[in-house]
Amino acid sequence: MKTTRLFLMLTAVVLVTATGSAQDDGHREHADRMAHEHRDDAPVANPASETEPAVPVVAEAVGYATIGGTPVTGYLARPKNHDGPLPGLIVIHEWWGLNDNIRAMTRRLAGEGYVALAVDLYGGKTADDPTAARQLMVAVGDAPATAESNLRQAFEYLENEHEASKIASIGWCFGGGWSLRTALLLPDQLDAAVIYYGRVVTDRAQLETLKMPLLGIFGGKDRGIPMTDVKIFEGTLAALGKDATILVFPDADHAFANPSGRNWDPKAAAQAWRDTVEFLAKHL
């Protein structure tokens, strides 16, 4: 009996080591909620990604990381008529993946005066429907260390290859959650983070490590990101004395400012864009 118990305990240790967690962190349940929010959605272009940059930009595909010996290709944009270092942005795609709409949004962000790197957490894959998007999202959640390495190398690429003076992360939906995860991953290095209705973290011990200003943008009608969690997130950050601005647009739904999709809300998205531009200009 003792031998059997010892065997089971050792097996549990091996499983915890292999997965990085003794229990599921809820990412599959979260993916299910996202699938429900996007059930009638598709990765179509909308005004968020159809708006031209404020100034001319240049853009190209770049290799910025290596994961398991395989190069990772992202998309880099910067103002055309600017020489010298610029602040950097790590742009994290929504749950559809690094598609043409994210590339367009990356160019738009670069037009505000940044060297913007759109990362690829899906290994070159993109989704055309919610079922495929959920599968890609779950795969990242099943192996978070891979995504963390990807994002860490993205930061190093902007810092070393482009001598970015300061660096922030920004993402939507799936990417919004990973923008927060990037802040938690690089609490002493990242200079700011923008979170568009991403999955929040409410654990006080984790949030206590954050040192950069945060901008969180959420929709009041979003059922995929529970408002109860957003309020706990906001309250915990306030109690910790963190520099965090949490904006809730009461009449907006999930993905209301996504570069892809049919949930685009013109009024809320326009204000969120202005808030984002002001926040980044202030802190970068």
C-alpha positions in Angstrom: 0.0 0.0 0.0 2.8 2.4 0.9 4.6 1.6 -2.3 1.4 2.3 -4.3 0.9 5.6 -2.5 4.5 6.6 -3.2 4.1 5.7 -6.8 1.0 7.9 -7.1 2.7 10.8 -5.4 5.7 10.6 -7.7 3.4 10.4 -10.7 1.6 13.5 -9.5 4.9 15.4 -9.2 5.9 14.4 -12.7 2.5 15.6 -14.1 2.8 18.9 -12.2 6.3 19.4 -13.5 5.3 18.6 -17.1 2.3 20.9 -17.1 3.6 23.6 -14.9 0.5 23.6 -12.7 -1.2 21.2 -10.3 -4.6 22.1 -11.8 -6.1 23.6 -14.9 -5.8 27.4 -14.6 -9.2 27.9 -16.2 -8.0 28.8 -19.7 -10.3 26.2 -21.3 -13.3 27.6 -19.6 -12.2 31.0 -20.6 -11.8 29.9 -24.2 -15.4 28.5 -24.1 -16.6 31.9 -23.0 -14.7 33.5 -25.8 -16.2 31.1 -28.3 -19.7 32.1 -27.1 -18.9 35.8 -27.4 -17.6 35.3 -31.0 -20.2 32.6 -32.0 -21.6 34.9 -34.8 -18.3 36.6 -35.5 -15.7 36.3 -38.2 -12.2 37.8 -38.8 -13.4 40.5 -41.2 -11.8 43.9 -41.5 -13.6 46.8 -39.9 -12.9 50.5 -39.4 -10.4 49.8 -36.6 -8.1 48.2 -39.2 -9.2 50.1 -42.3 -8.1 53.5 -40.9 -4.8 54.7 -42.4 -1.9 55.6 -40.1 -1.5 59.2 -39.1 1.8 59.4 -40.9 3.4 57.2 -43.6 5.0 54.0 -42.3 7.2 51.2 -43.6 6.5 47.6 -42.6 8.0 44.2 -43.1 8.0 40.6 -41.9 10.8 40.0 -39.4 12.3 37.1 -37.5 12.3 38.1 -33.8 12.5 34.9 -31.8 13.4 31.2 -31.9 11.2 28.6 -30.2 12.4 25.1 -30.0 14.9 25.7 -32.8 12.2 27.1 -35.1 12.3 30.8 -36.1 9.2 32.9 -35.3 8.2 35.6 -37.8 6.4 38.7 -36.8 5.4 42.0 -38.4 7.3 45.2 -37.8 6.2 48.7 -38.6 7.7 52.2 -38.0 7.3 55.8 -39.2 8.8 56.1 -42.7 10.5 59.5 -42.2 12.1 59.0 -38.9 15.7 58.1 -38.1 17.0 56.9 -34.8 15.4 55.0 -31.9 11.8 55.1 -31.0 9.6 53.8 -28.2 8.6 50.2 -28.9 5.2 48.4 -28.8 4.7 44.6 -28.5 1.4 44.2 -30.4 -0.4 41.0 -29.4 -3.0 39.6 -31.8 -6.6 38.8 -30.9 -7.8 35.2 -30.9 -7.9 35.0 -34.7 -4.2 35.2 -34.9 -1.7 37.5 -36.7 -3.8 38.2 -39.8 -3.9 41.2 -42.2 -6.1 43.2 -39.8 -3.6 43.0 -37.0 -0.9 44.0 -39.5 -3.0 47.0 -40.5 -3.5 47.9 -36.8 0.3 47.6 -36.3 0.9 50.1 -39.0 -1.7 52.4 -37.5 0.0 52.2 -34.1 3.4 52.8 -35.8 1.9 56.0 -37.3 1.6 57.4 -33.8 5.4 57.4 -33.4 6.4 53.9 -32.4 8.4 50.9 -33.7 5.6 48.3 -33.4 6.2 44.6 -33.5 3.2 42.3 -34.0 4.1 39.0 -32.4 2.8 35.6 -33.5 1.7 33.2 -30.7 0.1 30.8 -33.0 3.1 29.5 -34.9 2.1 31.0 -38.3 -1.5 29.8 -38.0 -4.7 31.9 -38.2 -8.3 31.1 -37.7 -11.3 31.8 -40.1 -14.0 30.7 -37.7 -14.6 30.6 -33.9 -14.0 26.8 -33.7 -10.6 27.1 -35.1 -9.8 30.2 -33.1 -10.7 28.4 -29.9 -8.4 25.5 -30.7 -5.5 27.8 -31.3 -6.2 29.7 -28.1 -6.4 26.6 -26.0 -3.1 25.3 -27.5 -1.4 28.4 -26.2 -3.0 28.0 -22.8 -1.8 24.4 -22.7 1.8 25.5 -23.2 2.1 29.0 -21.6 5.9 28.8 -21.2 6.2 28.8 -25.0 4.2 32.0 -25.3 6.2 33.5 -22.5 9.5 32.8 -24.2 8.0 34.3 -27.4 7.1 37.5 -25.7 10.3 37.8 -23.7 12.2 37.5 -27.0 10.0 40.1 -28.6 10.9 42.5 -25.8 14.6 41.7 -26.3 14.3 42.2 -30.0 12.9 45.7 -29.7 15.4 46.6 -27.0 18.5 45.2 -28.7 17.8 45.4 -32.4 15.9 48.7 -32.5 17.2 50.3 -29.3 13.7 51.1 -28.2 13.8 53.9 -25.6 10.8 52.4 -23.8 8.6 49.4 -24.5 4.9 48.8 -23.9 2.6 45.9 -24.7 -0.9 46.1 -26.2 -3.4 43.5 -27.2 -7.1 42.7 -27.8 -9.2 39.9 -26.4 -6.8 36.9 -26.3 -4.0 39.4 -26.8 -5.3 41.7 -24.0 -4.9 38.9 -21.6 -1.4 38.2 -22.8 -0.6 41.9 -22.6 -1.3 41.6 -18.9 0.7 38.4 -18.8 3.6 40.2 -20.5 3.5 42.8 -17.7 3.6 40.1 -15.1 6.4 38.4 -16.9 8.5 41.5 -17.2 7.5 43.6 -14.2 10.8 45.4 -13.9 11.3 45.9 -17.6 8.1 46.7 -19.4 7.2 50.5 -19.3 3.4 50.3 -19.8 0.7 47.9 -20.8 -2.7 48.3 -22.6 -5.3 45.6 -22.0 -8.3 45.5 -24.3 -10.9 43.3 -22.6 -8.4 40.5 -21.9 -8.6 37.9 -19.2 -7.6 39.6 -15.9 -5.6 38.4 -13.0 -7.1 39.0 -9.5 -4.4 37.4 -7.3 -2.9 40.1 -5.1 0.5 38.5 -4.9 0.9 38.5 -8.7 -0.4 42.0 -9.2 1.9 43.3 -6.4 4.9 42.7 -8.6 3.7 45.2 -11.3 5.6 48.5 -11.5 4.4 50.0 -14.8 1.3 52.0 -15.5 -1.7 50.0 -16.9 -4.6 50.9 -19.1 -7.5 48.4 -19.0 -10.4 48.8 -21.4 -13.6 46.8 -21.0 -17.1 46.5 -22.3 -20.0 46.7 -19.8 -22.0 44.1 -21.8 -19.1 41.7 -22.2 -20.1 38.3 -20.8 -16.7 36.7 -21.7 -14.8 38.9 -19.2 -17.0 39.0 -16.1 -17.4 42.5 -14.6 -17.0 41.0 -11.2 -13.5 40.0 -12.0 -12.8 43.4 -13.6 -13.9 45.1 -10.4 -11.8 42.9 -8.2 -8.9 43.5 -10.6 -9.4 47.3 -10.4 -9.9 47.2 -6.6 -6.8 45.1 -5.9 -4.6 47.4 -8.1 -6.0 50.4 -6.3 -5.4 48.8 -2.9 -1.8 48.1 -3.9 -1.3 51.7 -5.0 -0.6 50.8 -8.6 -0.8 53.3 -11.5 -3.8 51.7 -13.2 -6.7 53.3 -15.2 -9.6 50.9 -15.8 -12.2 52.1 -18.3 -15.6 50.4 -18.7 -17.8 51.4 -21.7 -21.2 50.5 -20.3 -23.0 49.8 -23.6 -20.1 48.1 -25.4 -19.8 44.3 -26.0 -16.8 42.1 -26.1 -14.3 42.8 -28.9 -15.9 46.2 -29.6 -12.5 47.7 -30.8 -10.9 44.5 -32.2 -9.0 45.0 -35.5 -11.0 42.0 -36.8 -14.7 41.2 -36.4 -18.3 42.3 -36.5 -18.5 43.5 -32.9 -16.9 46.9 -33.7 -18.7 49.8 -31.8 -17.9 53.1 -33.6 -18.4 55.4 -30.6 -16.8 53.3 -27.9 -13.9 52.2 -30.2 -13.1 55.8 -31.2 -12.9 56.9 -27.6 -10.9 53.9 -26.6 -8.4 54.7 -29.4 -8.0 58.2 -28.1 -7.5 57.0 -24.6 -4.9 54.5 -25.8 -3.0 57.1 -27.8 -2.9 59.5 -24.9 -1.8 56.8 -22.5 1.0 55.6 -24.7 2.2 59.2 -25.4 2.2 60.0 -21.7 4.2 56.9 -20.6 6.4 56.2 -23.6 
